[in-house]
Amino acid sequence: MLIRIFLSKNFIVETAENGLEALDIIEKGFQPDIIISDLMMPDIDGLTMISQIKRNKKCSNVPVIMLSTIDRNALGIDLSKIGLDDFILKPFNPKDLITKMEKLLHKVAC
């Protein structure tokens, strides 16, 4: 909720309570410019959700930022292989998130 409030100042934000709801929103036609997901969520985890989104031809090129309290090295997974563009360890500075978002959105726009 805090991320939504912070990002809503500069972006149009669509949120989901969990990974299944996010998948449903996308299935119903919502086309995000960027996806920010937590790793640990109810119903399905962020990695599963992202791998399913990346198989969707409409969203396969959408940049993805993963947030987690678990260090990426501790996961033991090559996150780029499942389609992650960036990873942010919690807690984090919201300004850092916006910087990473802008960088990825600029990269996609070019």
C-alpha positions as CSV (number, residue, x, y, z in Angstrom):
1,M,0.0,0.0,0.0
2,L,2.8,2.4,0.8
3,I,4.5,1.8,-2.6
4,R,1.1,2.5,-4.3
5,I,0.8,5.8,-2.5
6,F,4.3,6.8,-3.3
7,L,4.2,5.8,-7.0
8,S,0.7,7.3,-7.5
9,K,2.2,10.7,-7.4
10,N,3.9,10.1,-10.7
11,F,2.4,7.0,-12.3
12,I,-0.9,5.3,-12.9
13,V,-0.8,2.3,-10.6
14,E,-2.9,-0.9,-10.7
15,T,-2.5,-3.2,-7.7
16,A,-3.4,-6.7,-6.8
17,E,-3.7,-8.4,-3.4
18,N,-1.8,-11.5,-4.6
19,G,-0.2,-13.2,-7.6
20,L,-3.4,-14.9,-8.7
21,E,-5.3,-11.6,-8.8
22,A,-2.4,-10.0,-10.8
23,L,-2.6,-12.7,-13.3
24,D,-6.4,-12.3,-13.6
25,I,-6.0,-8.5,-14.1
26,I,-3.6,-9.2,-17.0
27,E,-5.8,-11.9,-18.4
28,K,-8.7,-9.4,-18.5
29,G,-6.6,-7.1,-20.8
30,F,-4.7,-4.8,-18.5
31,Q,-1.4,-4.0,-20.2
32,P,1.2,-2.8,-17.7
33,D,4.3,-0.7,-18.7
34,I,6.2,-2.3,-15.8
35,I,5.6,-4.9,-13.1
36,I,6.7,-4.6,-9.5
37,S,6.2,-7.7,-7.5
38,D,7.0,-9.0,-4.1
39,L,8.6,-12.5,-3.9
40,M,6.5,-13.8,-1.0
41,M,2.8,-13.6,-1.7
42,P,-0.3,-15.6,-0.8
43,D,-1.6,-18.2,-3.3
44,I,1.4,-18.2,-5.6
45,D,4.9,-16.7,-5.1
46,G,6.3,-13.9,-7.2
47,L,8.6,-16.2,-9.2
48,T,5.7,-18.4,-10.3
49,M,3.6,-15.3,-11.1
50,I,6.4,-13.7,-13.2
51,S,7.1,-16.9,-15.1
52,Q,3.4,-17.2,-16.0
53,I,3.3,-13.5,-17.1
54,K,6.4,-13.9,-19.2
55,R,4.7,-16.8,-21.1
56,N,1.9,-14.4,-22.1
57,K,2.8,-12.9,-25.5
58,K,1.2,-9.6,-24.6
59,C,3.4,-9.1,-21.5
60,S,6.6,-11.1,-22.3
61,N,8.6,-7.9,-22.9
62,V,7.3,-5.9,-19.9
63,P,10.1,-5.1,-17.4
64,V,9.8,-6.7,-14.0
65,I,11.3,-5.6,-10.7
66,M,11.1,-8.0,-7.8
67,L,11.1,-6.9,-4.1
68,S,12.1,-9.2,-1.3
69,T,13.5,-9.5,2.2
70,I,15.4,-12.5,0.9
71,D,18.8,-11.7,-0.7
72,R,18.9,-12.7,-4.4
73,N,22.0,-14.8,-3.8
74,A,20.2,-16.8,-1.1
75,L,17.6,-17.8,-3.6
76,G,20.1,-19.8,-5.7
77,I,18.3,-19.0,-8.9
78,D,19.4,-17.0,-11.9
79,L,16.7,-14.4,-11.8
80,S,17.3,-13.2,-15.3
81,K,16.4,-16.6,-16.7
82,I,12.8,-16.2,-15.4
83,G,12.5,-12.7,-16.8
84,L,13.5,-10.4,-13.9
85,D,15.0,-7.1,-15.0
86,D,15.9,-5.9,-11.5
87,F,15.8,-7.0,-7.9
88,I,15.5,-4.8,-4.8
89,L,16.2,-6.0,-1.3
90,K,13.8,-4.8,1.4
91,P,13.8,-2.4,3.1
92,F,14.6,0.1,0.4
93,N,14.4,3.8,-0.4
94,P,11.3,4.5,-2.6
95,K,13.4,6.9,-4.6
96,D,15.7,4.0,-5.6
97,L,12.6,2.2,-6.9
98,I,11.6,5.1,-9.0
99,T,15.1,5.5,-10.4
100,K,15.2,1.8,-11.4
101,M,11.7,2.1,-12.9
102,E,12.6,5.1,-15.0
103,K,15.7,3.4,-16.2
104,L,13.8,0.3,-17.3
105,L,11.0,2.3,-18.9
106,H,13.5,4.4,-20.8
107,K,15.2,1.3,-22.0
108,V,11.9,-0.2,-23.3
109,A,10.9,3.1,-25.0
110,C,14.2,3.3,-27.0
